[in-house]
Amino acid sequence: MILPIIENRWSPRAFSSREVSPQQVKTLLKAASMAPSAFNDQPWAFFVGFKGDGSWNTIFDTLADGNKVWAETAPVLLMAMGRKHWLRDKTTTNPTWKYDLGQSVAFLTLQASEMGLWVHQMGGFDHGKAIQSISIPISWEPVVAIAVGYLGDAGQLPPDLAALEKGPKKRKEFSNFVFFEKFGVSDNRFEE
Ligand SMILES: Cc1cc2nc3c(=O)[nH]c(=O)nc-3n(C[C@H](O)[C@H](O)[C@H](O)COP(=O)(O)O)c2cc1C
């Protein structure tokens, strides 16, 4: 059995207006910071906005229109950013910076799941706008905006998005991503 916090997690669009406290966000960020990273370089940073403050508005303004429609009710918005070069050697690119950042966001997401909070990551945002409005240095790159909050009611969404909210969780079969002997070669060892 996989962990319930993994099994039951999904990316909602309907967020309730219930507040998420700074202490809860601090816990999520602490979990993110516990992720492994190459040479323990920790090439991640998070810009934090609580609904009603300027930082939340800054992140919201960067979002693609399709994300703005539902992210509007999220009480917390984050912008996850990665440092492209090593901390100890600013002339060399860290080839796994984005991978490491992704792991930290995964840790944050599962911590949220354990705490009864919900997370929806968004690659759909204006990167140039984010860089400018957050004053992100040249060696850093914004990668995902993240909505955090409690689950709302699907009825608050436009009908097309409400339908997605209830959709089944679609995942690839093992034969598509578990290989033996050579890439692309699968057998029925792990068939479910
Ligand atoms: C890097 C990344 C970018 C994503 N960008 C968006 C986005 O811009 N808008 C959106 O609605 N969902 C976005 N998602 C959410 C995915 O669509 C979602 O995780 C995927 O369909 C699997 O569904 P689940 O998270 O509910 O299991 C993104 C997820 C990731 C990890």
PDBQT file of the ligand as one rigid body, heavy atoms in Angstrom, charges set to zero:
ROOT
HETATM    1  C1  LIG A 201       5.465  21.642 -12.924  1.00  0.00    +0.000 C 
HETATM    2  C2  LIG A 201       3.954  21.604 -12.923  1.00  0.00    +0.000 A 
HETATM    3  C3  LIG A 201       3.252  22.570 -13.623  1.00  0.00    +0.000 A 
HETATM    4  C4  LIG A 201       1.845  22.565 -13.594  1.00  0.00    +0.000 A 
HETATM    5  N1  LIG A 201       1.171  23.589 -14.199  1.00  0.00    +0.000 NA
HETATM    6  C5  LIG A 201      -0.171  23.668 -14.063  1.00  0.00    +0.000 A 
HETATM    7  C6  LIG A 201      -0.878  24.818 -14.517  1.00  0.00    +0.000 A 
HETATM    8  O1  LIG A 201      -0.307  25.798 -15.007  1.00  0.00    +0.000 OA
HETATM    9  N2  LIG A 201      -2.219  24.834 -14.350  1.00  0.00    +0.000 N 
HETATM   10  C7  LIG A 201      -2.902  23.783 -13.775  1.00  0.00    +0.000 A 
HETATM   11  O2  LIG A 201      -4.135  23.865 -13.645  1.00  0.00    +0.000 OA
HETATM   12  N3  LIG A 201      -2.252  22.705 -13.304  1.00  0.00    +0.000 NA
HETATM   13  C8  LIG A 201      -0.906  22.619 -13.426  1.00  0.00    +0.000 A 
HETATM   14  N4  LIG A 201      -0.233  21.551 -12.890  1.00  0.00    +0.000 N 
HETATM   15  C9  LIG A 201      -0.968  20.465 -12.215  1.00  0.00    +0.000 C 
HETATM   16  C10 LIG A 201      -0.975  19.199 -13.060  1.00  0.00    +0.000 C 
HETATM   17  O3  LIG A 201      -1.834  19.370 -14.168  1.00  0.00    +0.000 OA
HETATM   18  C11 LIG A 201      -1.396  18.020 -12.187  1.00  0.00    +0.000 C 
HETATM   19  O4  LIG A 201      -0.449  17.820 -11.165  1.00  0.00    +0.000 OA
HETATM   20  C12 LIG A 201      -1.502  16.726 -13.014  1.00  0.00    +0.000 C 
HETATM   21  O5  LIG A 201      -2.550  16.832 -13.954  1.00  0.00    +0.000 OA
HETATM   22  C13 LIG A 201      -1.745  15.507 -12.141  1.00  0.00    +0.000 C 
HETATM   23  O6  LIG A 201      -2.926  15.695 -11.394  1.00  0.00    +0.000 OA
HETATM   24  P1  LIG A 201      -2.953  15.607  -9.812  1.00  0.00    +0.000 P 
HETATM   25  O7  LIG A 201      -1.890  16.537  -9.279  1.00  0.00    +0.000 OA
HETATM   26  O8  LIG A 201      -4.349  16.074  -9.451  1.00  0.00    +0.000 OA
HETATM   27  O9  LIG A 201      -2.689  14.200  -9.425  1.00  0.00    +0.000 OA
HETATM   28  C14 LIG A 201       1.160  21.536 -12.908  1.00  0.00    +0.000 A 
HETATM   29  C15 LIG A 201       1.896  20.558 -12.213  1.00  0.00    +0.000 A 
HETATM   30  C16 LIG A 201       3.267  20.590 -12.204  1.00  0.00    +0.000 A 
HETATM   31  C17 LIG A 201       4.018  19.545 -11.408  1.00  0.00    +0.000 C 
ENDROOT
TORSDOF 0
